[in-house]
Amino acid sequence: MDENTKLIINDNDPFNLQLFCELTKTSYGCFDLDNIFAVFKSINNILYLVYSTKKRYIICFDLDKFKKITEIRNHHKLHITNIRHYQDKINKLDLIISITDRDNNLRLWNFNDWSCILNIPHVNINGYLCSACIIKENCQNYILTTNYDMFDNFKNSEPIKVFNFKGEKVKEINNSNNMTFFIDTFYDNNKSKNYIITGNLGFIKSYDYDKNEDYHIYCDNKEFNNKGSHTSIIVNNDQGIIKLIESCSDGNIRVWNFNSSELLKKIKVFHDWLFGICLWNNDYIFAGCKDTKIILVDIKIGYIAKYLEGPKSGIFTIKKIYHSKYGECLISQGYDMDQIKLYVNKNIFNQK
């Protein structure tokens, strides 16, 4: 296709997406639940993809030029299970978190020169480190970590820990000794308040970070007998209503009122595990499942709208990007050596 060809793309229509190409040749996805790669616009406005390989390398890929540009070798002893990006606008830095769950190792990178800012070798005593994220407080950045302990009847899970960028643990979050698969943060501009959101075994939970106390539990089984693993969470302001949207191993997508914990919608999408989810706009969610399909869900009406063929195994991570050439696109990755795939608007296939 000629570089000057103008594409006619309806960015708001997820029904036009179809598989375009495999972006990688060596990407590797361990059995973790979300964020096994990161995709982002950098401070210098370049679209990047960061992923890991079976050799435990970290690869940086320029998505604008479709070119690998950096390879970071031999910094993690085990397979990398979680990669996340954060933008420090105050210091004009792009930050990357990489973790290996089974040895509880977390590394923080300055993406601008790939220097390792921080290495925490043993985040937890018991269990696994499944997820980590960054929270900003009083113009300072802190790292939040999770714990997943499957031993001794799940009784030894450790609380969420808060580390500064020197690797010092500054506090723990009260009542957060849960089996936690996923962690993220949400800043409410109207309240000027930070919240932590976690996906746990049996329920979703939110915490008031400033008060260091529980905010809400989101569960449609009040006895917490639901042993579903809540694997990915999105918080979205939909016309003034803050909604929490989550996926679960019981095959359901649930939509909650974040501030009241009211269950607004429950959509049965699959008979087994759902993993990463991606909000297309306020009307649609893409969900990765244990099967080989990516499922498009109409969350307003509550039905399955379309299937996209995914990798050969479970689809763990799905992200939405805006590409300068192809408009709004979808990126996904599955388990093991299933490569990272790019889905674009089908109209580009009709361009000469």
DRENLO-657327 format. One record per residue: residue number from 1; residue in one letter; x, y, z of N, C-alpha, C in turn. Coordinates in steps of 0.05 Angstrom, whole numbers. Example, Ala and Ser with C-alpha at 12.3 -4.5 7.8 and 13.67 -1.06 7.14 Angstrom:
% DRENLO-657327
(1 "A" (264 -114 156) (246 -90 156) (264 -66 156)),
(2 "S" (257 -45 142) (273 -21 143) (258 1 157)),
% end
This chain:
% DRENLO-657327
(1 "M" (17 -24 0) (0 0 0) (18 25 0)),
(2 "D" (11 45 -16) (27 69 -18) (26 84 8)),
(3 "E" (48 96 17) (49 111 42) (30 135 42)),
(4 "N" (25 146 19) (8 169 17) (-22 163 14)),
(5 "T" (-28 137 13) (-56 129 10) (-72 138 35)),
(6 "K" (-93 152 30) (-110 160 53) (-130 138 60)),
(7 "L" (-129 130 85) (-147 108 93) (-174 120 103)),
(8 "I" (-195 106 95) (-221 114 104) (-229 96 127)),
(9 "I" (-227 107 151) (-229 90 175) (-250 102 194)),
(10 "N" (-269 86 202) (-288 94 223) (-277 84 249)),
(11 "D" (-263 101 263) (-249 93 288) (-267 83 310)),
(12 "N" (-292 92 309) (-310 85 330) (-324 58 326)),
(13 "D" (-319 45 304) (-334 20 298) (-316 -4 302)),
(14 "P" (-319 -19 324) (-302 -42 329) (-308 -66 311)),
(15 "F" (-330 -65 297) (-338 -88 280) (-320 -90 255)),
(16 "N" (-306 -69 248) (-289 -69 224) (-261 -80 229)),
(17 "L" (-255 -88 254) (-228 -98 260) (-224 -127 249)),
(18 "Q" (-200 -132 239) (-193 -159 232) (-163 -162 234)),
(19 "L" (-153 -187 236) (-125 -192 240) (-109 -181 216)),
(20 "F" (-88 -165 223) (-71 -153 202) (-44 -167 201)),
(21 "C" (-31 -171 224) (-4 -184 223) (4 -192 251)),
(22 "E" (25 -209 252) (39 -214 278) (62 -195 280)),
(23 "L" (63 -180 301) (83 -159 305) (110 -171 313)),
(24 "T" (110 -194 327) (134 -205 339) (140 -233 329)),
(25 "K" (164 -242 334) (173 -269 327) (181 -285 352)),
(26 "T" (188 -271 374) (199 -285 397) (185 -278 423)),
(27 "S" (162 -264 422) (149 -257 447) (139 -281 462)),
(28 "Y" (138 -279 489) (132 -302 505) (113 -293 528)),
(29 "G" (91 -308 532) (72 -301 553) (70 -324 573)),
(30 "C" (80 -318 597) (76 -338 619) (47 -338 628)),
(31 "F" (41 -357 645) (13 -358 654) (9 -337 676)),
(32 "D" (5 -313 667) (-5 -292 685) (-30 -281 673)),
(33 "L" (-42 -261 685) (-70 -255 679) (-74 -230 662)),
(34 "D" (-57 -210 664) (-60 -186 647) (-33 -171 647)),
(35 "N" (-31 -153 628) (-7 -136 626) (19 -152 622)),
(36 "I" (18 -172 604) (42 -186 598) (59 -171 577)),
(37 "F" (48 -149 566) (64 -130 550) (53 -102 556)),
(38 "A" (69 -82 548) (60 -54 551) (61 -41 524)),
(39 "V" (41 -24 518) (41 -9 493) (33 20 500)),
(40 "F" (47 40 490) (43 67 499) (55 88 481)),
(41 "K" (45 112 482) (57 136 470) (77 147 490)),
(42 "S" (102 151 481) (123 160 499) (121 190 502)),
(43 "I" (138 201 520) (141 230 524) (147 244 497)),
(44 "N" (163 231 481) (170 243 455) (151 235 433)),
(45 "N" (127 225 441) (104 220 423) (109 198 402)),
(46 "I" (124 178 410) (128 154 393) (113 131 405)),
(47 "L" (101 115 388) (85 92 397) (104 68 400)),
(48 "Y" (105 58 425) (123 36 431) (108 11 441)),
(49 "L" (120 -12 436) (111 -37 448) (135 -49 463)),
(50 "V" (131 -57 488) (152 -70 504) (142 -97 513)),
(51 "Y" (157 -118 507) (149 -145 513) (173 -161 522)),
(52 "S" (169 -186 529) (191 -204 538) (192 -229 520)),
(53 "T" (215 -243 522) (219 -267 506) (223 -291 524)),
(54 "K" (224 -314 513) (228 -338 528) (256 -339 540)),
(55 "K" (275 -324 528) (302 -322 538) (304 -301 561)),
(56 "R" (282 -290 568) (280 -270 590) (291 -243 582)),
(57 "Y" (292 -237 556) (300 -211 547) (276 -193 547)),
(58 "I" (281 -167 551) (261 -146 547) (266 -133 520)),
(59 "I" (245 -132 503) (248 -121 477) (231 -95 475)),
(60 "C" (243 -74 463) (228 -50 457) (225 -48 427)),
(61 "F" (200 -44 419) (192 -44 390) (179 -18 383)),
(62 "D" (188 -5 362) (177 20 352) (153 12 335)),
(63 "L" (129 18 344) (105 11 329) (99 30 306)),
(64 "D" (110 54 307) (107 72 284) (123 62 260)),
(65 "K" (147 52 265) (165 42 244) (164 12 240)),
(66 "F" (150 -2 258) (149 -31 258) (178 -43 259)),
(67 "K" (193 -34 280) (221 -42 281) (230 -45 310)),
(68 "K" (244 -67 315) (256 -72 341) (279 -53 345)),
(69 "I" (281 -39 368) (302 -19 372) (320 -24 396)),
(70 "T" (310 -39 415) (326 -44 439) (322 -72 449)),
(71 "E" (343 -85 460) (341 -111 472) (356 -111 498)),
(72 "I" (342 -115 521) (355 -115 547) (357 -144 556)),
(73 "R" (382 -153 561) (387 -182 566) (394 -187 595)),
(74 "N" (386 -211 604) (397 -224 628) (395 -207 654)),
(75 "H" (373 -193 657) (368 -179 682) (350 -193 701)),
(76 "H" (332 -210 690) (314 -226 707) (323 -255 705)),
(77 "K" (322 -269 728) (330 -297 729) (309 -316 719)),
(78 "L" (284 -307 722) (261 -324 713) (246 -309 691)),
(79 "H" (225 -322 680) (209 -310 659) (194 -285 669)),
(80 "I" (193 -265 653) (180 -240 660) (150 -244 656)),
(81 "T" (134 -238 676) (106 -243 675) (88 -218 674)),
(82 "N" (99 -195 678) (83 -171 679) (100 -147 671)),
(83 "I" (91 -131 652) (105 -107 643) (85 -84 642)),
(84 "R" (92 -62 655) (74 -39 655) (89 -13 650)),
(85 "H" (75 6 638) (87 32 632) (72 54 648)),
(86 "Y" (88 73 657) (77 97 670) (92 122 660)),
(87 "Q" (78 144 658) (91 168 649) (93 188 672)),
(88 "D" (118 195 678) (124 215 699) (127 242 685)),
(89 "K" (105 257 684) (104 282 670) (120 304 684)),
(90 "I" (123 302 710) (139 322 725) (168 320 717)),
(91 "N" (179 296 717) (207 292 710) (212 285 680)),
(92 "K" (190 285 665) (190 279 636) (204 252 631)),
(93 "L" (194 232 644) (206 205 641) (184 185 635)),
(94 "D" (191 165 618) (174 141 614) (186 120 632)),
(95 "L" (170 107 649) (178 87 668) (167 60 660)),
(96 "I" (182 39 663) (174 12 658) (178 -5 683)),
(97 "I" (157 -20 691) (159 -40 712) (160 -67 699)),
(98 "S" (179 -84 707) (179 -112 699) (181 -129 724)),
(99 "I" (165 -151 724) (165 -168 748) (167 -198 739)),
(100 "T" (178 -214 757) (177 -243 754) (163 -253 779)),
(101 "D" (141 -267 775) (123 -273 797) (135 -293 817)),
(102 "R" (148 -315 808) (155 -336 826) (179 -330 844)),
(103 "D" (196 -312 835) (218 -304 853) (214 -277 865)),
(104 "N" (190 -265 861) (182 -240 873) (202 -217 867)),
(105 "N" (211 -216 843) (230 -196 835) (216 -174 819)),
(106 "L" (222 -149 827) (211 -126 812) (233 -107 804)),
(107 "R" (233 -99 780) (252 -79 770) (237 -55 758)),
(108 "L" (248 -32 763) (238 -7 752) (259 5 734)),
(109 "W" (250 12 709) (269 22 688) (262 50 680)),
(110 "N" (283 65 675) (281 91 661) (280 84 631)),
(111 "F" (257 86 619) (255 77 591) (272 95 572)),
(112 "N" (277 119 580) (292 138 562) (320 128 556)),
(113 "D" (333 114 576) (360 104 570) (363 75 580)),
(114 "W" (341 62 588) (340 35 598) (359 30 621)),
(115 "S" (363 50 638) (378 46 663) (358 35 684)),
(116 "C" (368 17 701) (351 5 721) (351 23 745)),
(117 "I" (328 36 751) (326 54 773) (324 39 800)),
(118 "L" (311 16 799) (306 2 824) (304 -28 819)),
(119 "N" (315 -43 838) (312 -72 837) (304 -81 865)),
(120 "I" (280 -93 868) (272 -104 893) (271 -135 890)),
(121 "P" (291 -149 901) (293 -178 895) (273 -196 909)),
(122 "H" (263 -188 932) (245 -206 947) (222 -188 958)),
(123 "V" (202 -183 941) (180 -166 949) (163 -180 971)),
(124 "N" (158 -206 968) (142 -221 987) (158 -244 999)),
(125 "I" (150 -252 1023) (162 -276 1036) (147 -301 1026)),
(126 "N" (121 -299 1025) (104 -321 1017) (91 -315 989)),
(127 "G" (85 -336 975) (69 -333 951) (83 -320 928)),
(128 "Y" (67 -309 909) (77 -298 884) (70 -269 881)),
(129 "L" (87 -254 866) (81 -227 859) (68 -227 831)),
(130 "C" (42 -223 830) (27 -225 804) (25 -198 790)),
(131 "S" (25 -176 805) (19 -150 792) (31 -128 809)),
(132 "A" (38 -106 796) (49 -83 810) (42 -58 793)),
(133 "C" (40 -35 807) (34 -10 793) (46 13 808)),
(134 "I" (43 37 797) (54 61 808) (31 80 816)),
(135 "I" (34 93 839) (14 112 848) (29 138 855)),
(136 "K" (17 161 849) (29 187 854) (16 199 879)),
(137 "E" (33 209 897) (23 222 921) (41 246 928)),
(138 "N" (29 270 928) (44 294 935) (69 297 917)),
(139 "C" (65 293 891) (85 296 870) (108 275 873)),
(140 "Q" (103 254 888) (122 232 891) (110 207 880)),
(141 "N" (126 190 868) (117 164 858) (124 142 877)),
(142 "Y" (104 123 880) (108 99 897) (99 75 881)),
(143 "I" (110 52 889) (103 27 876) (85 10 894)),
(144 "L" (63 0 884) (46 -18 898) (50 -46 888)),
(145 "T" (51 -65 907) (55 -93 899) (34 -111 911)),
(146 "T" (29 -134 898) (9 -153 907) (21 -179 917)),
(147 "N" (4 -196 928) (13 -223 936) (-9 -243 930)),
(148 "Y" (1 -266 920) (-17 -289 914) (-5 -313 926)),
(149 "D" (-16 -323 948) (-6 -346 962) (-26 -369 960)),
(150 "M" (-19 -390 945) (-38 -412 941) (-34 -434 962)),
(151 "F" (-15 -431 980) (-9 -452 999) (-24 -447 1025)),
(152 "D" (-25 -468 1042) (-37 -467 1068) (-65 -455 1067)),
(153 "N" (-81 -465 1048) (-109 -456 1045) (-111 -426 1042)),
(154 "F" (-92 -415 1028) (-93 -386 1021) (-92 -368 1045)),
(155 "K" (-80 -376 1067) (-81 -360 1092) (-57 -342 1095)),
(156 "N" (-37 -345 1079) (-12 -330 1083) (-7 -308 1063)),
(157 "S" (-28 -300 1049) (-25 -277 1031) (-17 -252 1046)),
(158 "E" (2 -237 1035) (12 -213 1049) (-3 -189 1039)),
(159 "P" (-2 -167 1054) (-16 -143 1046) (-3 -128 1023)),
(160 "I" (-17 -110 1011) (-6 -92 991) (16 -76 1004)),
(161 "K" (40 -76 991) (62 -61 1002) (67 -36 985)),
(162 "V" (75 -14 998) (81 11 984) (111 17 987)),
(163 "F" (125 18 964) (154 23 964) (159 50 951)),
(164 "N" (179 65 962) (189 88 948) (209 80 927)),
(165 "F" (220 99 912) (238 93 890) (266 87 899)),
(166 "K" (270 87 926) (295 77 937) (293 47 945)),
(167 "G" (269 36 941) (265 8 948) (258 4 977)),
(168 "E" (251 26 991) (244 25 1020) (214 21 1022)),
(169 "K" (205 2 1038) (177 -2 1043) (168 20 1063)),
(170 "V" (149 37 1053) (141 60 1070) (115 54 1085)),
(171 "K" (99 35 1075) (75 28 1090) (62 3 1077)),
(172 "E" (42 -8 1090) (25 -29 1080) (-4 -19 1080)),
(173 "I" (-20 -30 1062) (-48 -22 1060) (-64 -40 1079)),
(174 "N" (-79 -28 1097) (-94 -43 1117) (-115 -62 1104)),
(175 "N" (-119 -85 1115) (-140 -104 1107) (-137 -114 1078)),
(176 "S" (-112 -114 1068) (-108 -122 1040) (-94 -149 1038)),
(177 "N" (-96 -165 1058) (-85 -192 1057) (-103 -211 1041)),
(178 "N" (-105 -206 1016) (-122 -221 998) (-106 -235 977)),
(179 "M" (-118 -256 965) (-106 -269 942) (-110 -251 918)),
(180 "T" (-89 -235 911) (-93 -213 892) (-78 -220 866)),
(181 "F" (-94 -219 844) (-83 -225 817) (-76 -199 802)),
(182 "F" (-90 -177 808) (-88 -153 792) (-90 -129 810)),
(183 "I" (-74 -108 805) (-76 -83 820) (-74 -60 801)),
(184 "D" (-89 -39 807) (-87 -14 791) (-96 9 810)),
(185 "T" (-94 33 800) (-102 57 815) (-122 73 799)),
(186 "F" (-137 89 814) (-156 108 801) (-156 134 817)),
(187 "Y" (-152 156 802) (-153 182 815) (-179 196 808)),
(188 "D" (-195 203 828) (-220 217 825) (-215 246 825)),
(189 "N" (-217 259 802) (-211 288 800) (-230 304 816)),
(190 "N" (-256 296 817) (-276 311 832) (-271 311 862)),
(191 "K" (-261 289 872) (-255 286 900) (-226 292 907)),
(192 "S" (-209 295 887) (-180 297 891) (-170 275 909)),
(193 "K" (-176 250 901) (-171 227 918) (-160 204 902)),
(194 "N" (-140 190 914) (-129 166 903) (-143 141 913)),
(195 "Y" (-149 122 895) (-159 96 903) (-142 74 892)),
(196 "I" (-141 51 906) (-129 27 896) (-151 8 889)),
(197 "I" (-148 -7 867) (-168 -27 859) (-153 -53 855)),
(198 "T" (-164 -75 867) (-152 -101 864) (-172 -122 855)),
(199 "G" (-162 -140 839) (-177 -164 831) (-167 -188 847)),
(200 "N" (-185 -199 863) (-177 -220 883) (-192 -246 877)),
(201 "L" (-186 -265 894) (-201 -290 893) (-228 -287 906)),
(202 "G" (-249 -286 889) (-276 -284 900) (-289 -256 899)),
(203 "F" (-273 -235 896) (-285 -208 896) (-265 -187 886)),
(204 "I" (-276 -164 879) (-260 -140 873) (-261 -123 898)),
(205 "K" (-239 -108 902) (-238 -90 926) (-226 -64 918)),
(206 "S" (-236 -42 931) (-223 -16 928) (-216 -5 955)),
(207 "Y" (-195 11 955) (-184 22 980) (-181 53 977)),
(208 "D" (-187 67 998) (-181 95 1000) (-152 98 1007)),
(209 "Y" (-135 105 988) (-107 105 993) (-98 126 1014)),
(210 "D" (-111 149 1013) (-103 171 1031) (-110 164 1060)),
(211 "K" (-133 151 1065) (-141 143 1092) (-130 116 1100)),
(212 "N" (-119 101 1080) (-109 74 1085) (-130 56 1097)),
(213 "E" (-153 56 1084) (-175 39 1093) (-192 29 1069)),
(214 "D" (-209 9 1075) (-226 -2 1054) (-245 20 1044)),
(215 "Y" (-251 18 1018) (-272 35 1006) (-297 18 1000)),
(216 "H" (-294 -2 982) (-317 -19 976) (-307 -47 969)),
(217 "I" (-325 -67 973) (-322 -93 962) (-343 -97 941)),
(218 "Y" (-336 -108 918) (-354 -112 895) (-357 -143 892)),
(219 "C" (-380 -153 899) (-384 -182 898) (-414 -187 897)),
(220 "D" (-422 -204 878) (-451 -211 876) (-458 -236 891)),
(221 "N" (-439 -245 908) (-445 -267 927) (-435 -257 954)),
(222 "K" (-454 -248 970) (-447 -234 995) (-432 -252 1015)),
(223 "E" (-434 -278 1012) (-419 -296 1030) (-390 -300 1020)),
(224 "F" (-383 -288 997) (-357 -291 985) (-350 -320 980)),
(225 "N" (-370 -336 974) (-365 -364 967) (-357 -367 938)),
(226 "N" (-361 -345 922) (-352 -346 895) (-322 -347 893)),
(227 "K" (-311 -369 883) (-282 -373 882) (-270 -364 856)),
(228 "G" (-286 -348 841) (-276 -339 815) (-252 -320 819)),
(229 "S" (-233 -322 799) (-210 -304 800) (-216 -280 783)),
(230 "H" (-215 -257 795) (-221 -232 781) (-195 -220 770)),
(231 "T" (-193 -220 744) (-167 -219 730) (-160 -193 717)),
(232 "S" (-179 -176 711) (-172 -150 698) (-194 -130 704)),
(233 "I" (-187 -105 707) (-206 -85 716) (-201 -59 701)),
(234 "I" (-223 -46 693) (-222 -19 681) (-241 -1 697)),
(235 "V" (-232 23 704) (-250 43 716) (-254 65 695)),
(236 "N" (-280 71 689) (-287 89 667) (-309 108 676)),
(237 "N" (-305 134 670) (-326 154 675) (-344 155 651)),
(238 "D" (-368 144 654) (-388 142 632) (-410 162 638)),
(239 "Q" (-408 186 626) (-428 207 628) (-434 214 658)),
(240 "G" (-412 217 672) (-414 226 700) (-417 203 720)),
(241 "I" (-421 179 711) (-423 155 729) (-396 140 727)),
(242 "I" (-382 137 749) (-357 123 749) (-363 93 751)),
(243 "K" (-355 78 731) (-361 50 729) (-336 33 731)),
(244 "L" (-338 11 746) (-317 -9 748) (-325 -33 731)),
(245 "I" (-309 -39 711) (-315 -62 694) (-293 -83 698)),
(246 "E" (-301 -108 702) (-282 -129 708) (-288 -155 695)),
(247 "S" (-267 -171 691) (-270 -198 680) (-264 -219 701)),
(248 "C" (-275 -243 697) (-273 -263 718) (-269 -291 706)),
(249 "S" (-257 -309 721) (-253 -336 712) (-279 -352 710)),
(250 "D" (-302 -341 720) (-327 -354 717) (-341 -348 690)),
(251 "G" (-326 -333 673) (-336 -326 646) (-354 -302 644)),
(252 "N" (-356 -287 666) (-374 -263 666) (-358 -237 664)),
(253 "I" (-370 -218 650) (-362 -190 652) (-382 -176 671)),
(254 "R" (-372 -162 691) (-390 -148 710) (-384 -118 709)),
(255 "V" (-405 -102 710) (-403 -73 711) (-415 -63 737)),
(256 "W" (-399 -48 752) (-407 -39 779) (-407 -8 779)),
(257 "N" (-424 3 796) (-421 31 804) (-398 33 823)),
(258 "F" (-377 47 816) (-353 47 832) (-358 59 860)),
(259 "N" (-374 80 862) (-378 94 887) (-399 82 905)),
(260 "S" (-417 66 894) (-438 54 911) (-435 24 913)),
(261 "S" (-418 11 897) (-414 -18 895) (-438 -33 885)),
(262 "E" (-457 -18 872) (-481 -31 861) (-474 -46 835)),
(263 "L" (-483 -70 832) (-479 -86 807) (-498 -75 786)),
(264 "L" (-488 -63 765) (-504 -52 744) (-510 -72 722)),
(265 "K" (-492 -89 716) (-496 -108 694) (-477 -132 698)),
(266 "K" (-488 -156 691) (-472 -181 691) (-477 -195 665)),
(267 "I" (-456 -199 650) (-459 -210 623) (-443 -236 621)),
(268 "K" (-457 -258 616) (-444 -284 612) (-432 -285 584)),
(269 "V" (-405 -286 583) (-391 -284 558) (-379 -311 549)),
(270 "F" (-370 -327 569) (-356 -351 563) (-362 -371 585)),
(271 "H" (-356 -397 580) (-362 -417 601) (-337 -422 619)),
(272 "D" (-315 -408 613) (-291 -413 628) (-276 -386 632)),
(273 "W" (-250 -387 636) (-235 -363 644) (-237 -340 623)),
(274 "L" (-241 -316 634) (-236 -291 619) (-211 -278 631)),
(275 "F" (-195 -266 614) (-170 -254 623) (-171 -224 618)),
(276 "G" (-152 -213 602) (-151 -184 598) (-176 -173 584)),
(277 "I" (-183 -148 590) (-205 -135 577) (-195 -107 567)),
(278 "C" (-209 -97 547) (-202 -72 535) (-227 -56 528)),
(279 "L" (-230 -32 538) (-253 -15 533) (-249 -2 506)),
(280 "W" (-267 -7 487) (-265 6 460) (-276 34 461)),
(281 "N" (-300 37 470) (-312 63 477) (-331 57 500)),
(282 "N" (-350 74 506) (-368 69 528) (-388 47 523)),
(283 "D" (-388 37 498) (-408 17 491) (-398 -12 489)),
(284 "Y" (-372 -15 484) (-361 -42 478) (-336 -48 495)),
(285 "I" (-334 -74 500) (-310 -86 513) (-300 -109 496)),
(286 "F" (-274 -110 492) (-261 -134 481) (-250 -150 505)),
(287 "A" (-256 -176 505) (-247 -194 526) (-231 -217 515)),
(288 "G" (-209 -223 528) (-194 -247 521) (-203 -271 537)),
(289 "C" (-205 -294 525) (-215 -317 539) (-196 -341 536)),
(290 "K" (-202 -362 551) (-185 -386 552) (-186 -400 525)),
(291 "D" (-207 -396 510) (-210 -407 483) (-192 -390 465)),
(292 "T" (-194 -395 439) (-176 -381 420) (-189 -356 408)),
(293 "K" (-209 -345 421) (-223 -322 410) (-221 -298 428)),
(294 "I" (-222 -275 415) (-226 -249 428) (-255 -242 424)),
(295 "I" (-269 -235 446) (-298 -232 445) (-305 -202 448)),
(296 "L" (-320 -192 429) (-330 -165 430) (-357 -165 444)),
(297 "V" (-359 -150 466) (-384 -150 483) (-396 -122 482)),
(298 "D" (-422 -121 475) (-437 -96 477) (-446 -94 507)),
(299 "I" (-433 -76 522) (-439 -74 550) (-463 -57 556)),
(300 "K" (-473 -42 537) (-497 -27 541) (-522 -45 540)),
(301 "I" (-523 -62 519) (-545 -80 516) (-541 -106 531)),
(302 "G" (-516 -115 532) (-509 -139 547) (-509 -165 531)),
(303 "Y" (-495 -165 508) (-494 -189 491) (-467 -190 476)),
(304 "I" (-461 -214 466) (-437 -218 451) (-442 -208 422)),
(305 "A" (-425 -189 413) (-430 -176 387) (-414 -188 365)),
(306 "K" (-389 -199 371) (-372 -209 350) (-349 -225 363)),
(307 "Y" (-338 -243 347) (-314 -258 355) (-291 -251 336)),
(308 "L" (-267 -248 347) (-243 -245 331) (-225 -269 337)),
(309 "E" (-213 -281 316) (-196 -304 320) (-170 -294 333)),
(310 "G" (-163 -306 356) (-140 -298 371) (-117 -318 367)),
(311 "P" (-99 -320 388) (-77 -339 387) (-87 -367 389)),
(312 "K" (-68 -386 392) (-75 -414 394) (-83 -423 422)),
(313 "S" (-80 -405 441) (-88 -412 468) (-100 -388 481)),
(314 "G" (-102 -387 508) (-116 -366 522) (-104 -338 516)),
(315 "I" (-121 -319 512) (-113 -291 506) (-111 -276 532)),
(316 "F" (-87 -269 540) (-83 -257 567) (-86 -227 567)),
(317 "T" (-75 -213 547) (-74 -184 547) (-84 -173 521)),
(318 "I" (-101 -153 523) (-113 -139 500) (-110 -109 505)),
(319 "K" (-100 -94 486) (-97 -65 488) (-107 -51 464)),
(320 "K" (-117 -27 468) (-126 -10 446) (-105 12 442)),
(321 "I" (-98 17 416) (-79 38 410) (-90 56 387)),
(322 "Y" (-78 79 385) (-83 95 361) (-57 97 345)),
(323 "H" (-58 85 321) (-34 85 304) (-37 108 283)),
(324 "S" (-15 122 278) (-16 145 260) (-24 137 232)),
(325 "K" (-19 112 224) (-26 103 197) (-52 88 196)),
(326 "Y" (-57 71 216) (-80 53 215) (-103 60 233)),
(327 "G" (-101 83 246) (-123 91 264) (-124 74 289)),
(328 "E" (-149 70 299) (-152 55 324) (-149 25 318)),
(329 "C" (-131 13 333) (-124 -16 329) (-126 -30 356)),
(330 "L" (-124 -57 353) (-125 -74 376) (-99 -91 376)),
(331 "I" (-87 -96 399) (-64 -113 402) (-70 -134 423)),
(332 "S" (-62 -159 417) (-67 -181 437) (-43 -199 438)),
(333 "Q" (-41 -213 461) (-21 -234 464) (-32 -257 481)),
(334 "G" (-25 -281 474) (-34 -305 489) (-11 -319 503)),
(335 "Y" (-16 -344 510) (2 -359 526) (25 -371 510)),
(336 "D" (48 -374 523) (72 -388 513) (82 -372 488)),
(337 "M" (87 -385 466) (100 -372 443) (79 -361 423)),
(338 "D" (54 -358 431) (35 -344 414) (44 -315 412)),
(339 "Q" (47 -305 388) (59 -279 383) (39 -256 386)),
(340 "I" (49 -232 390) (32 -209 393) (21 -202 366)),
(341 "K" (-6 -199 365) (-20 -195 340) (-33 -167 339)),
(342 "L" (-34 -156 315) (-46 -130 310) (-71 -133 293)),
(343 "Y" (-93 -121 303) (-118 -120 288) (-124 -92 280)),
(344 "V" (-130 -88 254) (-135 -61 244) (-161 -61 229)),
(345 "N" (-170 -37 221) (-195 -34 207) (-193 -48 179)),
(346 "K" (-212 -64 173) (-211 -80 148) (-211 -64 123)),
(347 "N" (-218 -38 125) (-218 -21 101) (-190 -18 89)),
(348 "I" (-169 -22 106) (-142 -18 95) (-135 -41 76)),
(349 "F" (-149 -64 78) (-143 -86 60) (-154 -80 32)),
(350 "N" (-172 -61 30) (-184 -54 5) (-170 -32 -10)),
(351 "Q" (-149 -21 5) (-135 2 -7) (-114 -9 -27)),
(352 "K" (-111 5 -49) (-92 -3 -70) (-64 9 -64)),
% end
